[in-house]
Amino acid sequence: MEFSNAKMKEVIKSKTSKRVSENASKELGNVLEMFAGDVAEEARAIAEENGRKTVRREDIKQALR
């Protein structure tokens, strides 16, 4: 999974009026990828605990708690 640098720049710029370096946008993408992976793994475990093969929205929400 990879987040586009352009989208990461857009996210950062939406919160600040500063210019955004290529490295900053790449790093944000890396951090989001790690975070999303952790959430996805927890949501998968929740779905399995509930006897399902499909991860649902509520599993994601519960994983974030």
C-alpha positions as CSV (number, residue, x, y, z in Angstrom):
1,M,0.0,0.0,0.0
2,E,1.3,3.4,-0.8
3,F,-0.1,6.9,-0.3
4,S,0.7,9.4,-3.1
5,N,3.1,12.1,-2.2
6,A,0.8,14.7,-3.8
7,K,-2.1,13.6,-1.5
8,M,0.2,13.7,1.5
9,K,1.3,17.2,0.6
10,E,-2.3,18.2,0.2
11,V,-3.1,16.9,3.7
12,I,-0.2,18.8,5.3
13,K,-0.9,22.0,3.4
14,S,-4.6,21.9,4.4
15,K,-3.5,22.2,8.0
16,T,-0.8,24.8,7.6
17,S,0.2,27.6,5.2
18,K,3.8,26.3,5.1
19,R,5.5,24.7,2.1
20,V,5.9,21.0,2.2
21,S,9.1,19.1,1.3
22,E,9.1,15.8,-0.6
23,N,10.6,14.1,2.4
24,A,7.9,15.3,4.7
25,S,5.1,14.1,2.4
26,K,6.8,10.7,2.1
27,E,7.3,10.4,5.9
28,L,3.6,11.2,6.5
29,G,2.7,8.4,4.0
30,N,5.0,6.0,5.9
31,V,3.4,6.8,9.2
32,L,-0.1,6.5,7.9
33,E,0.7,3.2,6.3
34,M,2.0,1.8,9.6
35,F,-1.0,3.2,11.5
36,A,-3.4,1.8,9.0
37,G,-1.7,-1.6,9.0
38,D,-2.0,-1.8,12.8
39,V,-5.7,-0.8,12.7
40,A,-6.4,-3.3,9.9
41,E,-4.7,-6.1,11.8
42,E,-6.7,-5.4,15.0
43,A,-9.9,-5.1,12.9
44,R,-9.2,-8.5,11.3
45,A,-8.8,-10.1,14.7
46,I,-12.1,-8.6,15.9
47,A,-13.8,-10.0,12.8
48,E,-12.4,-13.4,13.5
49,E,-13.4,-13.3,17.2
50,N,-16.9,-12.6,16.0
51,G,-16.8,-15.6,13.6
52,R,-16.6,-13.6,10.4
53,K,-14.2,-13.6,7.4
54,T,-15.2,-10.1,6.4
55,V,-13.9,-7.0,8.2
56,R,-16.7,-4.5,8.7
57,R,-16.9,-0.8,9.4
58,E,-17.7,-1.5,13.1
59,D,-14.6,-3.7,13.4
60,I,-12.5,-0.7,12.2
61,K,-14.2,1.6,14.7
62,Q,-13.8,-0.9,17.5
63,A,-10.1,-1.3,16.6
64,L,-9.6,2.4,17.0
65,R,-10.9,2.4,20.5
